[in-house]
Amino acid sequence: MANVADVPKPSFRLSMLLYDTRYRSLTIQIVVFLLVMAGAAWLVDNTIRNLQALGKDFNFSFLGARAGYDISQRLVEYTNDSTHGRALLIGLLNTLLVAFLGCIAATVIGVLVGVLRLSKNWLIARLMTVYVEIFRNIPLLLWILLIYAVFTEAAPAPNAFRVNAETGEAATSMFLDAFAVTNRYTAIPNPVFGLDLGWLNIGLFYVSVDFLLLVAAIVVGFFLNRMALRRATRIQEATGDRPTTWWQSLLLLVGIPVAALIAMGFHFEFPELKGFNFTGGLNVSNSFMALWLALSLYTGAFIAEIVRAGVLAISKGQSEAAFALGLRPARTMNLVILPQALRVIIPPLISQYLNLTKNSSLAIAVGYLDLRGTLGGITLNQTGRELECVLLMMLIYLTISLIISGLMNVYNASVKLKER
Amino acid sequence: MKKSAFLGTLTVAGLAAGMVSAATLDDVKARGELNCGVSTGLTGFSLPDANGVWSGFDVAICRAVAAAVLGDATKVKFVPTTGQTRFTALASGEVDMLARNSTWTFSRDTDLKLDFVGVNYYDGQGFMVRKDLGVTSAKELEGATICIQTGTTTELNLADWFKTNNLNYTPVAIETNAEGEQQYAAGACDAYTTDASGLASTRASFADPENHIILPEIISKEPLGPAVRHGDNQWADIVRWTLNALIAAEEYGVTSANMEELAANSPNPEVKRLLGAEGDLGVMTGLDKDWAKRAIGVAGNYGEIFAATIGEATPIGLARGLNAQWTQGGLLYAPPFR
């Protein structure tokens, strides 16, 4: 019998890289990889050459230089004596603020509209359809500009709230003596702590100790509530009777923070017209309002469609079974449909959050000084460091997006179907 | 140029000047057109009319350079730039020169790698407010909301001035002068601040200019002038001396009307040198003898341009003030043509 092992092993030839299917894919991958690297190297080299030709160097020392410009909305302390790096931080916080509040508002709007669009009420379902189609199909920039224009053109000037000395009346009066929508900002009451416990330096900025205590009170209440619920479950498992816990929860979740607030002398300062503008309260600029509303309404329309798709993805049998058990439609939605729909909803929702965060860079259209406005706008312009600023800005947006994506993936893992 | 387009996309900022050859003069001649960066619209300084033809004080400088270099004042492509994009546009080679009421400062001249070739308007930053506000001095602007063009020197001056005077204010950042006008007119800010000439120009474009006043405080020095890229001395010379030719022409009484006659019969050798009837100054810059004559021929000398675009007879109504000839008590002083 012929020995199979005697068949001569074909020796490796160069042409096999191209003609042998075992090696070909590897060859192609290596070639493409080298081409991509060469392309990147060429771009970097070209940039360096051009910088040299311009006589510019590549360094980030400008971040330590005095910024010299003012920013109207700042969440932490900043003056024009602060550095460009500090201005970057202010811009970053402004970006995060509008993105965070925008994500919350967009989610609320999206879930409501998405569910209502499936309503059996003809009028409500159609109205929601109109909302979704209008906001989804018009560019976001136009919405931002439109809402901004409505605020600046239609709202009265702060001056209109001034009481005329002769007639004793003002052209416009404040809503509940606490809110005033003007063509510059919306003045709202400012929450303050009467008992000032000082400020804590946490490296980049100062945080009010009162605020930290409040957060601590909320967290403590939350954990105590969980302990109470666990205890109730234990009793239920032991005796079959679940003790009434709602008053405990209420006390722990609401009572503790409220007690903390009262202890620290929490109250509101109301806006008051002094000189040119309202003082005392918080002046939320129109650029922020316009950006926030537009981002929320625009992204909300997309989220509504995602929610609708998620709900429709749950088979009809689920709701029929719930109805058969005697659950009312609202409870069916809350207890049966939505928890299952979340599995479908979360992944596309992540990309909507990312979109909203990145879209917030349209702030420049209304002069809201976010990261794009400070680092990518004024700092870039005053220092002339285009490359550094733009690269840094890209890096920061990338980091924010990856963090959001990571957090949402963790949440997704917790709601997705567990296979045991 | 393909290379530079690619890189420009990469860096967004378009740092492609390395690909722009150093010889701007050759580029302009080869293209047959001068790319001139101007503002996005400032009445009297640079504004397109209903037919899209640009005119104004800054535009006149561009046209004079085009006439000197290409022999045709209409061979200019005007590129509107904002306060934010102007220097990038120049550095990347998108425009050959800037004539866009830009302030000559140390860091722009050195760090931004620009060359300011002179001053065509001596300006200072001021404030405009509505008359019914009852404000007569900038020092009464405590707590005011102030509209300001972002990416400008005015932004920094404003911060400095309010700090020095211990006043508070809320800045409202805007991108272009048009946006500033609209915000100010809508009452979104109490005061609008920019160069005093810009304020006069903005006020002139309002339907009710009499209801607005420009406050007396001038809080900064703003020498406005044309700028070119650093490193091309020949091109810088051409733009510099075209501007100087316009200024010198006024000093020597050379106008668009009498220049032919003066070139032939003027007793003043400097006038003859300026107009190319004697010597060959133009050739030294890489142009020809008649360059200055063509530049002056477009819209006349500095004084004629000033009077026609922003002078007292126009709606903008700016007095010559600092921008009078040195012989008239102003600061305009062209070096000798020799």
Interface residues (C-beta under 8 A of the other chain):
Chain A: L43 N46 T47 R49 N50 L51 Q52 A53 L54 G55 K56 G68 Y69 D70 I71 S72 T79 N80 D81 T152 E153 A157 N159 N183 R184 K274 G275 F276 N277 T279 N283 N286 S287 I364 G367 L369 G373 G377 I378 L380 N381 Q382 T383 G384 E386 L387 C389 V390
Chain B: K3 F6 L7 L10 T11 V12 A13 G14 L15 A16 A17 G18 M19 G83 Q84 F87 T88 A91 S107 R108 D111 L112 K113 L141 E142 G143 A144 T145 T150 G151 E155 L156 L158 A159 D160 F162 K163 Y169 T170 P171 V172 A173 I174 E175 Q183 A186 G187 A188 C189 D190 H230 G231
